[in-house]
Amino acid sequence: MNKKALLIWAALAVAVLFVAGCERKVVVEDDDQTSLASCFTCHGDQEFAMLAAKNQWERSQHASGENADRNRNYDPVRYQSCEKCHTNEGFIAELTGTPYPGGEFSVIGCFTCHAPHTNGNLDLRTTAATALKNGDSYDRSESNICARCHQARENATTYIVDGVRLTTRWGPHHSNQADMLIGSNAYEYEGFTYRNSAHTNAAADGCLNCHMAPGISNMVGGHTFRMYDEDSQHILVSGCNTATCHNGAVSSSFNITADEDYDWDGNTEGVEDEITGLLDSLFVLLRAGNLITTSGSPVNNRVVALAESAGAVYNYLFVEEDRSNGIHNTEYAAGLLQSSINYLATGDPNGLFRRPGIGKLTMAAAH
């Protein structure tokens, strides 16, 4: 036998010995731990639900890592307070009350919301009701953990006052979905009656009812939390079309016909179109008053004399940054925009402003 063949046979012998001696074991030093069989509930090769959840999460905004640099390593003065929602470590520190000493930061992932190696199951870290910044309670089952971050960062009542100074970062801060869903914590004008749409009561599980409804592979639904996939153009309607909700009425678009002509243009259009019409009208008035820029952000260092005028800026941002185009709570979104438009145009949140005449109107309120 030549030398090359001998080496091959030796390698094969080592491989056979390795395979024969390899058992599916996990080294455990604590004899009091539960049976290792429970590990394979998650780590087995037949747990397709776990694999699906992982694939879905990888398509989510959470997994993208976008804005995960909002932590003390990037800027300890400006961004340390952002860690609690932008990073896994910051969120757990905020939830548990145990400060994170610093070091590496990671994106929002599986172990942010679940702690299987600590709890021995895939239950959420918490399902306790979440307090909004104005003291109202968001209590929608397992979506309570979502609301810990998907809420406005300010109490509108104390934040919006006479003489407030605007900045480019002024407002509810891009994530006020919990506030919008339950119809709370925007600027509400005295004397105007604000209403809520059916979603406020119908979505007992909050975000989960729609965003985690059964979807299509890893494109929408589940742990993608996505309602629409730009590439495939699939929309997630399974949560909408249950017998107790829209009962099959939602098909190719969420822009279903509104209950009324909210934007006063003489036509009752889709919900998203109606809210967009109101946003456009308010944008024009806010620009005329030098309260927002052409990009829609507050004018930096602009001192606003009256809280009512600043409240119109806040309500514009509140609806815009909710990013549902009125779907989350159509009635509340419409009311916020209508009262803001009326106040800026007539000085009365219940005024009789009509959109077609917007170009001829001047700002009636003091700023």
MOBELJO-V411348 format. One record per backbone hydrogen bond with DSSP energy under -1.0 kcal/mol. CO is the residue of the C=O (numbers start at 0). NH is the residue of the N-H. Records with the same first field share a line. If there is no record, write none. Layout:
CO=NH + NH
This chain:
1=5
2=6
3=7
4=8
5=9
6=10
7=11
8=12
9=13
10=14
11=15
12=16
13=17
14=18
15=19
16=20
22=24
29=32
34=37
35=38
37=40
38=41 + 42
45=47
46=50
47=51
48=52
49=53
50=54
51=55
52=56
53=57
55=58
56=59
64=67
66=69
68=70
70=73 + 74
74=78
78=81
79=82
81=84 + 85
82=86
86=90
87=91
88=92
89=93
90=94
91=95
92=96
105=87
108=111
109=113
112=124
114=118
115=119
129=137
131=134
135=131
137=129
139=142
140=143
141=144
142=146
145=148 + 149
148=150
149=177
154=158
155=159
160=163
163=303
165=300
166=169
171=152
175=179
176=180
177=181
178=183
188=191
196=199
197=200 + 201
198=202
201=203
202=205
204=207
205=208
206=210
207=211
212=221
215=218
220=223
221=224
225=220
226=235
228=232
233=228
236=240
239=245
241=244 + 246
245=248
253=255
255=270
259=261
260=263
268=257
269=273
270=274
271=275
272=276
273=277
274=278
275=279
276=280
277=281
278=282
279=283
280=284
281=285
282=286
283=287
284=288
285=290
286=289
290=298
292=295
296=292
298=301
301=165
303=162
305=309
306=310
307=311
308=312
309=313
310=314
311=315
312=316
313=317
314=318
315=319
316=320
323=326
328=332
329=333
330=334
331=335
332=336
333=337
334=338
335=339
336=340
337=341
338=342
339=343
340=344
341=345
342=346
343=363
347=350
353=356
354=357
356=359
357=360
366=304
